[in-house]
Amino acid sequence: MRQEKAPAHVTQAMLEVVKNQIKVGDPPETKSTFKRLQDSGIERKEAIRLIACVVANEIFNIMKHDEEFNEKRYVENLKHLPAMPWE
């Protein structure tokens, strides 16, 4: 499957979402996932990028299915990182 690269401003927005979630601790699983990834040897920038993939996936699901944010699904997807759970 061919993957399109997101425009730079969209990528930057996803990264900012992750950084803000880590900073404020909401949801707390984002910060704990970030710490877990770093503790496993993944560099900061890559850990944030991986979490941003989960954010983007959740936004995609919200838009595709016209639904609310599903925190349970989001947290479950964080647990699978660094593997992408939807692959």
Rosetta blueprint (number, residue, H / E / L):
1 M L
2 R L
3 Q L
4 E L
5 K L
6 A L
7 P L
8 A H
9 H H
10 V H
11 T H
12 Q H
13 A H
14 M H
15 L H
16 E H
17 V H
18 V H
19 K H
20 N H
21 Q H
22 I H
23 K H
24 V H
25 G L
26 D L
27 P L
28 P H
29 E H
30 T H
31 K H
32 S H
33 T H
34 F H
35 K H
36 R H
37 L H
38 Q H
39 D H
40 S L
41 G L
42 I L
43 E L
44 R H
45 K H
46 E H
47 A H
48 I H
49 R H
50 L H
51 I H
52 A H
53 C H
54 V H
55 V H
56 A H
57 N H
58 E H
59 I H
60 F H
61 N H
62 I H
63 M H
64 K H
65 H H
66 D L
67 E L
68 E L
69 F L
70 N L
71 E H
72 K H
73 R H
74 Y H
75 V H
76 E H
77 N H
78 L H
79 K H
80 H H
81 L L
82 P L
83 A L
84 M L
85 P L
86 W L
87 E L
